Amino acid sequence: MLPRWELSFYLLASLGFHFYSFYEVYKTSREHEEQLDQEFDLAMGTLFGGLKKDWTDFEWSFWMEWGKQRLVWLLLGHLAVSQMANQIARKHRPWILTAYGMWACWCVLGAPGTAMIFLHTTISFCVAQFRSLFLSWLCSLLLLSTLRLQGVEEIKRGWYKTENEYYLLQFTLTVRCLYYTSFSLELCWQQLPCGRTFYSLPWMMAYVFYYPVFHNGPILSFPDFIRQMQQRERCPLRVSLAVLARGLGHLLRCWYLAELMVHLMYMHAIYSSAPLLSAVSCWTLGGLALAQVLFFYVKYLVLFGIPALLMRLDGLTPPPLPRCVSTMFSFTGMWRYFDVGLHDFLIRYVYIPVGGSQHGLLGTLVSTAMTFAFVSYWHGGYDYLWCWAALNWLGVTVENGVRRLVEIPCIQDSLVQLLSPRARRRVHAALASCSTSMLILSNLVFLGGNQVGKIYWNRIFVQGWPWVTLSVLGLLYCYSHVGIAWAETYSVN
């Protein structure tokens, strides 16, 4: 470990940069409030003394609107049905929850949307009977591709009165694709006849229509779902109430923080205005980047926290919630600890089957490229997503290459002889600061598109060279030290 005074300095510098840059974003938001209101029609807030609200983050506004309309009540209904089934008819609980999930799906997506999900699931199940990994993957990719066909899109839009209903169906089908793909691939790998009981259409429907994760995830593999759903232990009502109280308290704090951010900082609206983003100060530019990625983190603490709480009350263990992005200092860590369910899916069903690291350097490069190609296509396959995937592939590849290089015995021995443990720690943080800068840039491309990425690249690394660039790397050097210390504590705990 570094001296306590040094680590404290890095922590204070990181916190100071967070707060000061957020203050600059707040000032910029107030200065340009009228301009942004005219351009994006900021919503009038009711929570924070009449401050206007930046509603231009589509995902947050979309899910909050659906939550107020129906989803919260349907999720509460799942909680009530699950607890009653747990106490009265635990043996039949999977089928009771399946029936409830289908009914809830029909309530929000209507008969056509429910039939579409049935159709996708049934087609995947039928193709999986051939026990061919290639055919199962081909089927899943073809079903996923139908979501982008203009003719099919127009038909689905005709089923609903509003665009939000159509988008809810699209999001649900996209997430369900990973679920029926998991079932199909597991069935292809299944060898023993005794396992066929669970690899049946009723269990597939129970898995696909499990309602807490139905619309937006997180992702839970079929073997994990079956193993946990088959547990016979009954959770006492007193314990469930304690879990519910703690979970609701955490969710309300995260929701309040997310709402506070969009009331105080109009980061999404500023990102949508390229001229304004190009004109703000470097401090504001850095604060916007931090605010954007931190809001994304807090947003998913809510969006994944709600289903995770319901899963725990059902006796299932959900994937861990996202880890704070301010403690991330590598591409590898970001993928491993932000969306753990998606990461596990990609490793189990894409990276390892393609070859993983078992076929040398070339095999690793191809497997990693295929993994990022799939995740980009699954998210929508837009141009900026391919750019984001390429940046992540390059980042993961470089990080793994450096790690393999320093693990070569002769280089490792030389480093031990030339550098003390603390010096090696500082070199690690210096390299991590470069990786973190590219990680933030790739996340900004994902959240704001290619244009936002180009503005940051030009202002920080081209126009800002050398002083702005070196200042950013210096601050990220402090971040990296904090992240490395956090990761060590996290791994120990």
N, C-alpha and C positions, 0 to 999 in steps of 0.2 A: 504494500500500500504506500501511497505517497504521504508525505508529511501532512498532518491535519490542517495546518495553516494554508498549504498549497491547494489542497482539495477544497477548502472553504473559499479560497479566492476564486477558483473556477466556478463553484456553485453560485457565489454572489454575482460574479460577472454574467453568468447565464441568466440568472433571475433579473438582474438589472437590465440586460438587453431586452428580455421579454417585456418587462413593464414599460420601459421607455419607448420602445418601438410601438407597443400597443397604444401608448399615449399619443404618439405621432399619427397613428391611424385614426384614432378618435378625433384629433384636431382636424385632420383632412376630411373626415366624414362630416364634421360640423360645418367646415368652411364650404364644402361643395354639396351640402344637403339639398339646397333648392334646385341646383342643376341635376342632381341624381333623381330627385323627386319628379322633375319634369320629364326626364328621360325614361325612368323605370316605374314611376308611380308607387313610391314607397308606401307601405301600409301604415295606418295609424295604430300605434301600439296602445295597449291598455294596462300593461304590467308595470312600466317604469316611468311614471310621471308624465305620460303623454309623449314619450320619445317615439319617433317613427321607427318602423321595423323594416329591415332589408329582407324582403321575401324572395329574392331572386335565386336563392339556392333551391332548385326545383325539387330535389330529393327530400329535403327537410320539410318544405311547404306541402309537398304531395302527401307524405306519410302523416304529418300533423293533421291535415285536412281529413284524410281517411280515418285517422284515429278518432277524431271528434265525431265523425258521422256514424261509423258502424264498427270498426275493428276493435276498439276498446271493449265494447259490449260483447262482441263475439268471443274475444279472448277471456273476458270474465265468465262468459257462459261455459267455455272450455274448462276453466278452473273449477266451477261449481260441479259440472258433470264428472270431471275426473276425480274430484274428492269424494263424491257420492259413490261412484263406481269403486273407488279404492276401499271404501268402508263396507259396501253392501255386496258387490259382485266382482271382486278383484279378479277372479278367474276369467271373466268375460270382458275385462276392462279394455283390451286392445280393440275389440269389435265395437264396443260402445263409443270409444274415442274415434274410431273410423267412421261410424255413422254420423257422429257429431261433426267431424271434419267435412264430410260430404255435404251435410246440410248447411254448414257455414259457408262453404264454397258456393253453393247454390244461392244463398242469400245475397252475396256481394257480386258474384259473376254471372248469375242467372243460369238458365238451362243451357244456352249455347256454350258459355264459357266452361261450365262443368263438363259438358259433353266433350269439348275439345281436350281438356285435361285427361278425361277417361280414354279418349282416342289415342293420345300420345302414349299414355301408360300401357294400354293394351297392345299397341303395335310394338313397343319396346319389349314387352313380355313375350310376345309371339316370336319375335326375331331371336330372343335370348334362348329359346328352346333348341336352336341349332348348335348351341355351345361353341360359338365362334366369336372370339374377341374382335376379329376384324369386322364381322357383320354387325355386332352389337354397337361398336363404335361408329360404323358407317350409318347405322340407323339413327343413333343419337345426333350425329352431325347433320344429317338430312332433316330430322325433325327440328333441330335448332335453326337450320337455314330457312325453314318455312316462315319463321317469325319475321324475316326481312323481305319476304316476297311482297311486292306492292299489291298484287291482286288479292292475296290472302289478307293483307293488312286492311284493305278497303272492305272486305267482307266482314271482318271482325269489328271494324268501326261501325258498320251498319247495325250491329247488335245492340249498341249502346247509345244513350242520349248525350253523354259527355265524353270528352277526351280522357278524363281521369279514370273512367271505368275501363276504357280500352287499354290505357297504360298499366292499370292494375293487372289485367289479364296477361299482358306482355311480361311484366315482371314475374308474375307467378309461374308462367310457362318456362321462363328462363331458369328460375331456381329449381323447378320441378325436373328440368332436364338433368341436373346433376344427381337428383335422387333416383330417377328410374335408370340412369346410367350406372350408378353404384350397384343397384339391385342386379341389373343384367350382367355386369362384369363378374360380380360375386357368384352368380349362378353358373357362368361359364367356367369359373375356377372350381366349382363344387364337384368333388369326386365321389364322396360317400353317399350311398342311397339314404342313410338315416337323416341326412341334412335336408332332404327334399321336402320335408314337412314344412319348413320355414320358407323354402324357395317356391312358394305357390302364389297364385294371383291374389287370394285374400290377404296374405301377409304383405305383398307388394302394395296393395291398396292401403293397408294400415300404415305402411311406411310413407307412401306418397301423400296421403291425406291427413297426416298428423298435423293438426292445425297451428300450434304455436310457431312452427317454422315454415308455414305453408307459403306465405307471400314473399318473404325476404330473407329466409335463412335464420340462423347460421346453418352450416352444412354438417350433418351427422351421417356417417357411413352406415350402410345397412347392417353389417355385423354388430356394430356398437348399439344400434337401435334395438335389434332383436335380443341381444344379450341383456340389456338393461330392462327392456319391456317384460322379459320373462322372470325378473326377480320377484320372489314371493313375499319378501319382507314388507310389512305394512308400516308406513310412517305414522307415528302418533300425531293426532290433530294438534297438540300443543307445540310440537316441533315444527309442523307446517306453518302454524301461525307466526312463530318466531322468524322463520325463513322469509315469510311474506312481508313482515314488518321491516326487517332489515333491507330486503330487496327493494321495497317501495321507497324507503328513505333514500337509498342510493340513487334510484332512478329519478326521483324528484329533484335531487341536487344536480344531477347531470342535465336534466331538462331545463332547470332554471339557469344553469350556467350557459347552455346553448342559446337560450332565449336572450340572456343578457348580452351575449356576444353580438347577436344580429341586431340588437337595439342600439348598442354603443358604437359598433364598427360596421360600416357598410362595405365590407370587403368584397362580397360577391358582386354588388353593383359596380364597384370600382373596377373589378376584374373584367366586367362586361363592357367597360368604356376604355377602349385602347388608348385614345388621346390622353385621358386623365391618368391612366396607369403609366404612360410614358413620361408624364410631366412631374409626378410626385417626387419628393426627396428620397434619397437612398435609405434613410432611416424608415421612412414610411413604406418604401418598397420591401425592406426586410421585415417590417412588422406585418405587412399584408401577407407575405409568404408564411410566416409563423402562425398568424391568425387563421389562415386558410386551412393549413394542415391540422392545427389543433382543433378547429371547429369540426373538421371531418372525423377526428378521433372522438370528440365528445358526442357528436351525432350518433356514431355507431355504438357508443356505450349505451345510448338509449335504444336504438333500433335493434341491437342484439341483446341488450339487457332485459327487455321485456320478455322475449321468448325464452331466454336463458332462465329467468326466474320461474316461468311456468314449467319448464322442463325439470328444474330442481324440485318443484312441488309435486311433479308426477313421478319422482324417484329416478329421473334420468340425470346423467352428468353431461351438461352442455360443454362445448368447446370453451376454453378460457376466453374471457372478454379481451378486446384489443389492449395492447400495452401502450403506454403513453408515447406518442411520437417524438416528444422532446428528449427521450432517453434512447432513441434509435440512432445508431452510428454506422450502420452498414445495410446494404441491400439485402443481404442474407437474413439479418435479424428482422428487418421490416416484413419480409415475406413469412418468416417463421412465427412471429409473435403478434401480427396485427389481426389478420383473419385466419385463425388457427384451423378452423374447419375447412376452409378453401385450400389452405396449404396442405393439409393432410390428404385431401381428395387428389390434388395435383400430384403429390408424391406417390400415392398408392396406385392411382389409376392411369397416370400419364408418364411421369418421369421414370419410375422403375420398370414398367412393362416395355418402354421403348429401349431400355438398356441401362439407364442410370450411369453410375460410375464404374460399372463392371467391365466396360469395353474400352478402357483407356481414355486418353484425352479427347480424341475425336468423338467417341461415343458419349462422353459427358457433354461436350458442346452441342451435339445433335439433340440429345435428350432434353437439355435445358432449353434449347431453341424451340423444340416441339411443345414443351410445357408452356412457355410464354406465348407461343402462337395460339395455342388453344385458349388460354385465359383472355387474350385479346379478342379472339373471335367470339367467345362466350359473352364478353361485355358488350358486344355490338359490332366489332370489326371496322370501326371508323378509322380514318387516316390518323388522327391524333393518338388513337389507342395502339396502332402499330408502332408509332414513334415511341410511345411510352413503353411498350413491350421490348423494343429494341434497346432502349436505354437500360432497362432492368436486366436484360440478358447480358449486355456488355458489363454492367456493374457487378453482377453476380460472378461472371466469368473472370473478371480482373481480380476480384476479392479472393476467389478460390485459387487463382493462379499465384497470387502473392502468398497465400497461406501455404500452398504446396511448396513454394520456393523456400520459405523460411523453415519448413519442416525437413528439408534435406539435411542429413546429419552434419556434413562439413560446414554448411552455412549456419546451422543452429549452434554448432560448437564455436564458430568464429564470433557470432553475436554474443554468446555467453562470455567469451574471453574479453571482447572489446567493450561491451556495454554492461553496466550494472542493471539489476532488475528494474530500478526506477527509471533509468535512462531508456530501457526497452519499452517501458510503459509510455513514456513521453513520445517515443518514435511511433508507437502504435496509435496514439492519439493524433499525431500529426498526419499520418496516413489516413486515419479515419475521418479527419476533417475534410480531406479532399473527397472521400467517398460520400460523406454526408452532404456536401454541396451538390453533388450530382444526384443524390437521392432526393433532395428537396426539389431540384429542378425537374426530375422525372415525375414527382408527385404533382407539381404545378401543371405539367403538361396533361396529366390525367384529370385534374380538377378544373383546369381552365382552358385547355386546348393548346394547339401548336402556337397560336399567336402570343399567348401569355408566356409560353416557354421561350419564344424568340426575344420578347421584350426583356425578360430577365437575363438571358444569355448576353444580349448586346449591352445592357446597362451595367451588369456586374462584371462580366469577363472580357468585354471588348472595349467599350467606352470607359469603363471604370478601372482599367488596368493602369498602374499597378496598385494604387492605394486602396481603392474600394475593394478590389479582389482580395488583397492581402488582409484588409480589415475583416472582411467576411470570413476568410479562412481562420483568422486569429480567434474570432468569436466562436466559430465552429470547433476550434481546437479545445476551447473551454467546455463546450457542449459535450465533446467526445469524452473528455475525462469524467464528466458527471455520468454519462451513459455507461462507460466501462465500469465505473464503481457500482452503478445501479445494477448492471448485468451480473456482476460478481455476487452482490447481495441477493439478487433474484434467484440465481442458480443455487446458492447455499440454502435459501429458504425453501 
